[in-house]
Structure formats: structure tokens, C-alpha cells
Amino acid sequence: MHLISLFSAGCLVLIALAALAEPQGQARSVRIIENPAAEDSAPVRKKEPPIPLLKETLKSSGVRVDVLPEAKFSIGAPIAFRVTAEKAGYVVLVDVDAQGRLSQIYPNMVTLSDPAGVDEKANFLRVGQSITLPDENAGAGYRFVASPPEGVGMVVAILSETPVQVIDLPDVPAALAGQTKAAEFVKDMTRSLQILPAEGRRPVRAPKWAFATTFYSIK
């Protein structure tokens, strides 16, 4: 069973911060690029109709996630996500590539490295509020880029009623990648997480979660 530890003030202990960094030599289907202005511009993508399979969005009441501008990308193309809260909570976005490798892409190392300190409310959404990630208008300082492996991947929006900014989740079994069973695996692993109060006096408790999953294709 995984444990999430919280400070008494409600701020998350970053027990899995290393999981947010891209492993050396291991490509991810959605890659985070810091200082996008310093990177070469992404190749222009041709407009193509969405793949019918990828129109399916799996969600429970509470949160929604959309892939922008569509669900099919060429390697090197920029990707964005729009997350909408149907109830108030703290949003975490995880990406699962076509081989089942899981990485948390929001909050990420860039958003958590503010010199002023981690804002525990930074990923909080009010009821009906939408955010676009990355938010270029707000000077996000990072961007998401489609990278290998090719195939069907998915992004899962996780909404917690309890303050949380980093979630420690395992990779999805490769045999489940690109399927609805992969989304169920992520949900089950998340539901196994427990909140461990910093003072260790109150009992461990399970937070309330809501999920939304959208599939996309990289070729």
C-alpha cells in the first residue's frame, strides 16, 4: 500500500518527487520541455481526422480532461490538455504511454520549483473551473511534446478533495496499455493510496478521488 504524507498545514510531503523527472535514456510519450522558447520550434502538423477509437473519454462525475487540439499527434508535435472540475478539488495529471510507462506531468518539476516555495493551492480548481496545460498566456515555462513510443497512450486526470501535489503510482502492465483496463488499473492504484497525517496521531484515511481518462495516438 502506498502512503501519501501531509504536513499538518495540509501541504504534501514530496515523497515521489524523483518520479516526476524523465528517466535517463527512457523516452515518454508526453515529454516535458523546460524553457520552451529556447527549444527548436515543433514541426507543423497536418490536420487529420481523429481516430474513432480515441473519441472515447472515460470519466466519473467530478472531473473532465480533453486533449488539444485533437487526439492524434506526430512525434515532435506540441500537446496541451484542458482539465475541467465538476467539483472542487486538487488536480493531478498522469500520462501513460503506449508501453504502459506512467509519469506525472502536472504538477511537474517546473511548477513545483517556484523560488517562493510550493503553493499547496496551485493545483486547486473550483467547481466549473477549467485550466489549459501548459498555459502559455500565464508564461508556463514548459511545454508538452509528443515523443516515442508510437501507439495509443492516455492521460488520466485525478481529482482529490484533499490537498495533494505528487502521487506515487506504478507503471501500467504493458499488456493493458492503450485499453480501458489501463484506466481501471490507474484508478485502482490511486484508490489504494492513504493519507498519513504528519503528527501520526490521527488514523490513516483514504481520500475521495474522481477520475477522467482520454486516449490519444502518437505516430
Secondary structure, DSSP 8 states (H G I E B T S, - for coil): --EEEE-TTS-B--TTGGGGS--TT---SEEEEESGGGS------------GGGG-EEE-TTEEEEEES-SEE-TT-EEEEEEEESS-EEEEEEEE-TT--EEEEES-TTTT--TT---TTTTEE-TT-EEEES-GGGT-SEEEEE-SS-EEEEEEEEEESS--S--------GGGTTSHHHHHHHHHHHHT-EEEETTS-S--B---EEEEEEEEEE-
